[in-house]
Amino acid sequence: MGIHAIDWIHWFTHKRFKTIYATHSRKYNKDHGDLEVTALCHFTLEDEIFASLSIDYLRPENALSHDDDRMRIVGTDGVIEVIFNKVFLTNKDYKNQELPLEGRGNIFVDFLKEIKGNGSCMVTAEESFYATEVALLARQSADKNKIIYLP
């Protein structure tokens, strides 16, 4: 759970993960075995960049939405936030201005095109394997209640 958000962190920062600390719970998972339904993850990336994830499946079935993914990147020059399929920028020139979305393609369509030999994916196989490795290490961190260090 949360692999997409891990992928986003890597996609937007282009930095490698250095440490991972995570916690999770399987409580209230409606008898789905080892399925975690909530997790918190803290990552340290190269150049002392910190990233955190709060991930959960705890919304009631009658909730108005289930697409509440959010991303927030904060730096010394400003803040960019993605929420409800919108992008907002705050910096010295803009106060929470919504930015237009660019139509750069569809990641799933691009994947199918690459398989058919008609194009290339936005995400490489190596990037996908790396995000998977980090997600599995985050789960290991939570299972063992310890910080995981990556080379």
Secondary structure, 3 states (H helix, E strand, C coil): CCHHHHHHHHHHHCCCEEEEEEEEECCCCCCCCCCCCEEEEEEEEHHHEEEEEEEECCCCCCCCCCCCCEEEEEECCEEEEEECCEEEEEECCCCCEEECCCCCCCHHHHHHHHHCCCCCCCCCHHHHHHHHHHHHHHHHHHHHCCCEECC
